[in-house]
Amino acid sequence: MKFRRKAADEPVPEDEGSSELLDAPAVPDEAPTAGPYDVADVGDDGVERVDLGSLLITPEAGRELRLQVDENTQSVQSVVLAGSDGALELRAFSAPRGGDLWSEVRPQVAADMARRGGTATEREGAFGTELVCQLTVQSPDGKTATQPSRIVGINGARWMLRATFLGRPALDPEGAEGWDDTLRSVVVRRGEHAMPVGDPLPLVLPANARRQAPPAG
């Protein structure tokens, strides 16, 4: 798995700009059967994960791990796992203990999609009620295109994980078992400090990441 840093406004399919690479450990042979997990539930399970602060990610062959970074504040906004057929964007938020933040947030996400000229339709999926979205976006060459996405919200122990599938896993949920397994392998570290409900959990760049110049051409 390669690791790279990308600007917050850079489209997910693009592979340009400055990057960070990380020599990741090998992926385990066994596919996860549950999850996403709280960090308290995994303990010392022997699985090597990339520590990004509030999210711990298991490396997978053929997937590139990217951090979406706000270039003005240098704060990490989200984690993106990109493959040849699509991508998965991950964000974690503070939530009340035993609450259902996703049910509260979902109408807001749908309203924001409509405000931006897109559509959002609810459906039942592998992780519960999710949003299937269509949004018109502008590609780097100035052309317009329709970007499909599928947004999932998972309530955990004082956290909510928001996962956005892009590309094939958004268009073909029934054929995206591998991407579902990727989401199930994610571990969330909420921390014990008090936070307002809905605040994003902090993400950090790993200490052993190193900057690499973009490829020529």
SERO-4910 file (N, C-alpha, C, O; in steps of 0.05 Angstrom, whole numbers):
BEGIN
 pado doro    nc1    nc2    nc3   cac1   cac2   cac3    cc1    cc2    cc3    oc1    oc2    oc3
  Met    A     17    -24      0      0      0      0     17     25      0     36     27     16
  Lys    A     12     43    -18     26     69    -18     11     89     -2    -14     88      1
  Phe    A     26    108      9     14    129     25     20    156     13     44    162      7
  Arg    A      0    173      8      6    199     -3    -13    220      9    -35    214     19
  Arg    A     -2    245      9    -18    268     19    -29    282     -5    -16    285    -25
  Lys    A    -54    292     -2    -67    307    -23    -82    331    -12    -90    330     11
  Ala    A    -85    351    -28    -99    375    -20   -129    369    -16   -139    350    -29
  Ala    A   -142    384      1   -170    378      7   -188    382    -17   -209    369    -19
  Asp    A   -181    399    -36   -198    404    -59   -189    389    -83   -200    394   -105
  Glu    A   -171    370    -80   -162    354   -103   -182    331   -107   -188    316    -88
  Pro    A   -192    326   -132   -210    304   -137   -197    277   -130   -173    274   -134
  Val    A   -212    259   -119   -201    233   -109   -187    218   -131   -166    206   -126
  Pro    A   -198    216   -156   -185    199   -176   -158    210   -185   -142    194   -196
  Glu    A   -152    235   -181   -127    246   -191   -104    237   -175   -107    230   -151
  Asp    A    -80    236   -187    -56    226   -174    -34    245   -178    -11    237   -184
  Glu    A    -40    271   -174    -19    292   -178    -14    307   -153    -28    304   -133
  Gly    A      8    322   -153     15    339   -130     35    325   -111     43    303   -117
  Ser    A     42    339    -89     61    328    -71     49    304    -57     25    302    -55
  Ser    A     66    286    -47     56    262    -35     73    254    -11     96    263     -8
  Glu    A     62    236      5     76    224     27     74    194     23     52    183     18
  Leu    A     97    179     25     96    151     22    104    138     48    120    148     63
  Leu    A     92    115     53     97    100     78    101     71     71     86     59     56
  Asp    A    123     60     81    128     31     78    109     16     97    114     15    121
  Ala    A     88      4     86     67     -8    102     73    -37    106     85    -50     90
  Pro    A     63    -48    129     66    -76    134     48    -92    116     30    -82    104
  Ala    A     53   -118    115     37   -136     98      9   -139    109      5   -137    133
  Val    A    -10   -143     91    -38   -146    100    -43   -175    109    -32   -193     97
  Pro    A    -58   -179    130    -64   -206    139    -81   -221    118    -95   -208    102
  Asp    A    -79   -248    118    -94   -264     99   -124   -264    105   -140   -266     87
  Glu    A   -131   -263    132   -158   -266    139   -174   -240    135   -164   -219    142
  Ala    A   -197   -242    123   -215   -219    119   -231   -215    144   -239   -234    157
  Pro    A   -236   -190    152   -251   -184    176   -280   -194    173   -291   -193    151
  Thr    A   -292   -203    195   -320   -212    194   -338   -193    209   -363   -197    208
  Ala    A   -328   -173    222   -344   -153    236   -330   -126    234   -308   -124    223
  Gly    A   -343   -106    246   -331    -80    246   -347    -60    229   -366    -68    217
  Pro    A   -337    -35    229   -313    -24    241   -312    -27    271   -333    -32    284
  Tyr    A   -288    -25    282   -283    -31    310   -277     -6    326   -266     14    315
  Asp    A   -282     -7    351   -271     12    370   -244      2    379   -240    -22    380
  Val    A   -225     20    384   -198     12    391   -198     -6    416   -180    -23    419
  Ala    A   -217     -3    434   -218    -19    458   -225    -48    452   -220    -66    468
  Asp    A   -238    -53    428   -247    -80    421   -225    -96    408   -228   -121    407
  Val    A   -204    -84    397   -184    -99    382   -161   -107    400   -149   -128    396
  Gly    A   -155    -91    420   -133    -98    439   -107   -104    424   -101    -91    404
  Asp    A    -93   -123    433    -68   -132    421    -74   -156    403    -67   -178    410
  Asp    A    -86   -151    380    -95   -173    363    -73   -181    343    -78   -199    327
  Gly    A    -50   -168    343    -28   -176    325    -30   -164    297    -12   -169    281
  Val    A    -51   -149    291    -54   -137    265    -39   -111    264    -43    -93    281
  Glu    A    -22   -107    244     -7    -82    241    -24    -62    226    -34    -68    204
  Arg    A    -27    -39    237    -44    -18    225    -28      8    223    -10     13    239
  Val    A    -36     25    204    -25     51    201    -40     69    221    -64     72    219
  Asp    A    -25     82    239    -37     98    261    -40    127    251    -20    141    247
  Leu    A    -65    136    247    -71    163    237    -85    179    259    -99    198    253
  Gly    A    -81    172    284    -93    186    306   -120    174    312   -121    154    327
  Ser    A   -142    185    302   -168    175    308   -176    151    291   -196    137    297
  Leu    A   -161    146    270   -167    123    253   -142    105    250   -120    115    246
  Leu    A   -146     79    253   -124     60    249   -132     43    225   -154     31    224
  Ile    A   -115     42    205   -121     30    179   -103      6    173    -79      8    176
  Thr    A   -116    -16    166   -101    -40    159    -93    -38    129   -110    -35    112
  Pro    A    -67    -39    123    -58    -37     95    -69    -60     78    -73    -82     88
  Glu    A    -74    -54     53    -84    -75     34    -68    -71      8    -63    -49     -1
  Ala    A    -62    -94     -4    -48    -93    -30    -66    -81    -51    -90    -86    -52
  Gly    A    -54    -64    -67    -69    -51    -89    -86    -27    -80   -100    -16    -97
  Arg    A    -84    -19    -55    -98      5    -46    -78     26    -38    -58     21    -24
  Glu    A    -83     51    -45    -66     73    -38    -79     89    -16   -103     97    -18
  Leu    A    -64     94      5    -75    109     28    -67    138     25    -43    145     24
  Arg    A    -87    156     25    -83    184     21    -95    200     44   -115    191     56
  Leu    A    -82    222     51    -94    240     70   -102    266     56    -86    278     42
  Gln    A   -127    273     59   -137    298     48   -130    321     67   -139    320     90
  Val    A   -114    340     58   -103    361     76   -113    388     67   -112    395     43
  Asp    A   -121    404     86   -127    433     81   -100    447     79    -86    450     99
  Glu    A    -94    458     55    -68    470     51    -64    496     67    -42    505     72
  Asn    A    -87    509     74    -85    534     89    -78    529    119    -61    543    130
  Thr    A    -91    509    130    -86    503    159    -68    480    164    -58    476    186
  Gln    A    -62    464    142    -46    440    144    -59    419    162    -45    400    171
  Ser    A    -85    421    167    -99    401    183   -109    379    164   -118    384    142
  Val    A   -108    354    174   -117    331    159   -147    330    160   -159    330    182
  Gln    A   -161    329    138   -190    330    136   -202    302    136   -222    297    149
  Ser    A   -190    284    121   -202    257    118   -181    238    108   -159    246     99
  Val    A   -188    212    109   -171    191     99   -184    179     74   -209    175     74
  Val    A   -169    175     53   -180    163     29   -163    138     22   -139    138     21
  Leu    A   -178    116     17   -166     91      7   -174     89    -22   -198     86    -28
  Ala    A   -155     89    -40   -161     89    -69   -151     64    -82   -129     54    -76
  Gly    A   -167     53   -100   -160     29   -115   -165     34   -144   -172     56   -152
  Ser    A   -161     13   -160   -164     16   -189   -193     20   -197   -199     31   -219
  Asp    A   -213     11   -181   -241     13   -188   -257     33   -172   -281     35   -175
  Gly    A   -244     47   -153   -259     66   -137   -243     75   -113   -219     71   -111
  Ala    A   -257     87    -94   -244     97    -70   -263     97    -46   -288     95    -50
  Leu    A   -252     99    -22   -267    100      2   -256    123     19   -233    122     27
  Glu    A   -273    143     25   -264    165     42   -276    162     70   -299    154     73
  Leu    A   -259    167     90   -266    162    118   -263    187    135   -243    200    133
  Arg    A   -283    193    151   -282    214    171   -296    204    196   -316    190    195
  Ala    A   -285    210    219   -297    202    245   -304    227    261   -290    247    260
  Phe    A   -326    225    276   -337    247    291   -344    239    319   -350    216    325
  Ser    A   -343    259    337   -351    254    365   -381    250    365   -396    264    351
  Ala    A   -391    232    382   -419    226    384   -426    220    413   -409    213    429
  Pro    A   -452    222    420   -460    216    447   -459    186    453   -462    170    434
  Arg    A   -455    179    478   -454    150    485   -482    138    480   -502    148    490
  Gly    A   -483    116    465   -508    102    460   -527    117    442   -550    109    440
  Gly    A   -518    138    429   -535    154    411   -535    143    383   -522    124    376
  Asp    A   -551    156    366   -553    150    338   -548    175    321   -567    186    309
  Leu    A   -523    184    321   -517    209    308   -522    207    278   -529    227    265
  Trp    A   -518    184    266   -522    181    237   -551    188    229   -555    200    208
  Ser    A   -570    180    245   -598    187    238   -603    217    239   -620    227    224
  Glu    A   -588    231    256   -591    260    257   -576    274    235   -586    294    224
  Val    A   -553    263    227   -536    276    207   -546    270    179   -542    287    161
  Arg    A   -558    247    175   -565    238    148   -582    259    133   -577    265    110
  Pro    A   -604    269    145   -620    290    131   -603    315    124   -608    328    104
  Gln    A   -584    322    141   -567    345    136   -549    340    112   -545    358     95
  Val    A   -539    316    110   -522    309     87   -538    310     61   -529    320     41
  Ala    A   -563    299     62   -580    299     39   -587    328     31   -588    334      7
  Ala    A   -593    345     50   -599    373     45   -575    387     33   -579    404     14
  Asp    A   -551    382     42   -528    395     31   -523    386      3   -515    402    -14
  Met    A   -528    360     -3   -525    350    -30   -544    364    -49   -537    371    -71
  Ala    A   -569    368    -40   -589    382    -56   -581    411    -60   -585    422    -82
  Arg    A   -570    424    -40   -562    452    -42   -540    455    -63   -538    475    -76
  Arg    A   -524    435    -66   -502    435    -86   -511    426   -113   -495    423   -132
  Gly    A   -537    421   -117   -548    413   -142   -549    383   -147   -554    375   -170
  Gly    A   -544    367   -127   -543    338   -130   -569    325   -119   -587    339   -111
  Thr    A   -568    299   -118   -591    284   -107   -580    264    -87   -557    255    -88
  Ala    A   -597    257    -67   -589    237    -47   -614    220    -41   -635    231    -32
  Thr    A   -612    194    -44   -634    176    -40   -627    155    -19   -605    143    -20
  Glu    A   -644    151      0   -639    131     21   -644    103     11   -662     98     -5
  Arg    A   -627     84     20   -631     56     15   -620     40     39   -603     51     54
  Glu    A   -628     15     42   -617     -2     63   -594    -18     51   -597    -31     31
  Gly    A   -571    -17     64   -548    -31     55   -536    -48     77   -548    -54     97
  Ala    A   -512    -57     72   -498    -75     91   -493    -63    118   -491    -77    138
  Phe    A   -492    -36    119   -486    -22    144   -511     -6    154   -508     12    171
  Gly    A   -534    -13    144   -558      2    152   -567     22    131   -560     19    108
  Thr    A   -581     42    140   -591     63    121   -568     79    110   -552     90    126
  Glu    A   -566     81     84   -545     97     71   -557    115     50   -580    113     44
  Leu    A   -540    133     40   -549    152     20   -534    146     -7   -510    144     -8
  Val    A   -550    143    -28   -539    140    -55   -541    168    -68   -563    178    -72
  Cys    A   -519    179    -76   -518    207    -85   -508    209   -113   -492    193   -123
  Gln    A   -517    231   -126   -507    239   -153   -501    268   -152   -518    284   -143
  Leu    A   -477    276   -160   -469    305   -159   -454    312   -185   -436    297   -193
  Thr    A   -461    334   -197   -446    344   -220   -421    359   -211   -423    377   -195
  Val    A   -398    350   -221   -373    362   -213   -357    370   -238   -364    361   -261
  Gln    A   -337    387   -234   -320    395   -257   -293    381   -255   -280    382   -234
  Ser    A   -286    368   -277   -260    354   -278   -238    373   -282   -242    396   -289
  Pro    A   -213    365   -277   -189    383   -280   -187    395   -308   -175    417   -311
  Asp    A   -198    382   -329   -196    393   -356   -219    412   -362   -222    421   -385
  Gly    A   -236    418   -342   -257    438   -345   -284    426   -354   -304    441   -355
  Lys    A   -285    400   -360   -310    388   -368   -326    380   -343   -316    377   -321
  Thr    A   -352    378   -347   -370    370   -325   -376    340   -327   -377    329   -349
  Ala    A   -380    328   -304   -386    300   -303   -403    294   -278   -404    311   -260
  Thr    A   -417    272   -278   -433    264   -255   -417    245   -238   -407    224   -247
  Gln    A   -414    253   -212   -398    236   -194   -418    221   -175   -432    234   -159
  Pro    A   -419    195   -177   -436    179   -159   -421    174   -133   -397    172   -133
  Ser    A   -436    173   -112   -424    166    -86   -445    152    -69   -469    154    -74
  Arg    A   -435    137    -49   -453    123    -31   -442    128     -3   -420    121      3
  Ile    A   -459    141     14   -450    150     40   -462    133     62   -486    129     63
  Val    A   -445    122     79   -453    104    100   -445    117    127   -424    129    129
  Gly    A   -462    115    147   -455    124    174   -457    102    194   -477     87    194
  Ile    A   -437     99    210   -436     77    230   -433     89    257   -413    103    263
  Asn    A   -451     83    275   -450     92    303   -433     73    320   -437     49    319
  Gly    A   -414     85    335   -397     69    352   -398     78    381   -418     91    389
  Ala    A   -377     73    395   -375     80    424   -367    109    426   -343    115    426
  Arg    A   -386    127    427   -381    156    429   -368    167    403   -355    188    404
  Trp    A   -372    153    381   -362    163    356   -381    154    333   -397    135    336
  Met    A   -379    168    311   -393    161    287   -373    161    264   -358    181    261
  Leu    A   -372    140    249   -354    138    226   -371    143    201   -390    128    195
  Arg    A   -363    163    185   -376    169    160   -358    159    137   -335    167    135
  Ala    A   -369    141    121   -354    129     99   -367    136     72   -392    132     70
  Thr    A   -352    146     53   -363    153     27   -349    135      6   -325    137      2
  Phe    A   -365    119     -7   -355    102    -29   -357    118    -55   -378    131    -61
  Leu    A   -336    116    -72   -336    130    -98   -329    110   -119   -315     90   -114
  Gly    A   -338    115   -144   -332     97   -166   -349     72   -166   -373     73   -159
  Arg    A   -338     49   -173   -353     25   -175   -367     17   -149   -390      8   -150
  Pro    A   -354     19   -125   -369     11   -101   -393     29    -95   -410     21    -80
  Ala    A   -394     52   -108   -418     69   -105   -440     60   -124   -464     61   -117
  Leu    A   -432     52   -148   -451     44   -169   -462     16   -165   -484     10   -173
  Asp    A   -445     -2   -154   -452    -30   -152   -448    -40   -123   -429    -54   -118
  Pro    A   -465    -32   -104   -461    -40    -76   -460    -70    -72   -444    -80    -56
  Glu    A   -477    -85    -87   -477   -114    -84   -451   -127    -93   -444   -149    -84
  Gly    A   -437   -113   -111   -412   -124   -121   -387   -113   -108   -365   -115   -118
  Ala    A   -391    -99    -85   -369    -85    -71   -362    -98    -45   -354    -84    -26
  Glu    A   -363   -125    -44   -357   -138    -19   -329   -132     -9   -325   -129     15
  Gly    A   -310   -131    -27   -283   -125    -19   -280    -98     -6   -265    -94     14
  Trp    A   -294    -78    -16   -294    -51     -5   -309    -51     22   -301    -37     41
  Asp    A   -330    -67     24   -344    -69     50   -325    -81     71   -325    -72     94
  Asp    A   -309   -100     63   -290   -112     82   -269    -92     90   -261    -91    114
  Thr    A   -261    -75     72   -242    -53     78   -254    -35    100   -240    -28    119
  Leu    A   -279    -28     96   -292    -11    117   -294    -25    143   -290    -13    164
  Arg    A   -300    -51    143   -303    -66    168   -277    -68    183   -277    -72    207
  Ser    A   -254    -66    169   -228    -69    182   -219    -44    196   -199    -44    210
  Val    A   -233    -21    192   -225      4    204   -228      4    234   -248     -7    244
  Val    A   -209     16    248   -211     18    277   -212     48    284   -196     64    274
  Val    A   -230     55    302   -234     83    310   -223     87    339   -230     71    357
  Arg    A   -207    108    343   -197    115    369   -210    142    377   -202    163    368
  Arg    A   -230    140    395   -245    164    403   -229    182    422   -229    206    420
  Gly    A   -214    169    441   -201    184    462   -220    190    485   -244    188    481
  Glu    A   -209    197    508   -226    201    532   -233    230    537   -249    236    554
  His    A   -221    249    522   -225    277    527   -253    285    517   -265    273    499
  Ala    A   -264    305    530   -291    315    523   -290    330    497   -271    345    491
  Met    A   -310    326    480   -312    339    454   -342    345    449   -359    329    456
  Pro    A   -348    367    436   -376    372    428   -385    351    408   -369    342    391
  Val    A   -410    343    410   -421    324    391   -420    334    363   -427    357    358
  Gly    A   -410    318    345   -408    326    316   -381    337    308   -376    340    285
  Asp    A   -364    342    328   -337    352    321   -320    329    308   -322    307    317
  Pro    A   -305    335    288   -288    314    276   -266    305    295   -254    322    309
  Leu    A   -261    279    296   -239    269    312   -213    274    297   -212    272    273
  Pro    A   -192    282    311   -167    291    298   -153    269    284   -151    246    294
  Leu    A   -143    276    260   -126    258    245    -98    269    243    -94    294    243
  Val    A    -78    252    243    -50    261    242    -34    246    221    -42    224    213
  Leu    A    -13    259    212      5    246    193     24    228    208     36    237    228
  Pro    A     28    203    200     46    185    214     74    196    215     83    209    196
  Ala    A     88    190    237    115    200    241    134    189    220    154    203    214
  Asn    A    130    165    210    149    153    191    141    159    162    152    146    144
  Ala    A    122    177    157    116    185    130    139    203    120    151    218    135
  Arg    A    144    202     94    165    219     83    155    232     57    140    219     42
  Arg    A    164    256     52    156    270     28    171    260      4    195    255      4
  Gln    A    156    257    -18    168    249    -43    158    268    -65    135    275    -66
  Ala    A    176    276    -82    168    294   -104    150    280   -123    152    255   -127
  Pro    A    131    294   -135    113    282   -154    128    272   -179    149    282   -186
  Pro    A    117    250   -192    131    240   -215    132    260   -238    114    277   -240
  Ala    A    153    259   -253    157    278   -276    136    273   -297    127    250   -301
  Gly    A    128    294   -311    109    291   -333     81    294   -324     63    293   -341
***
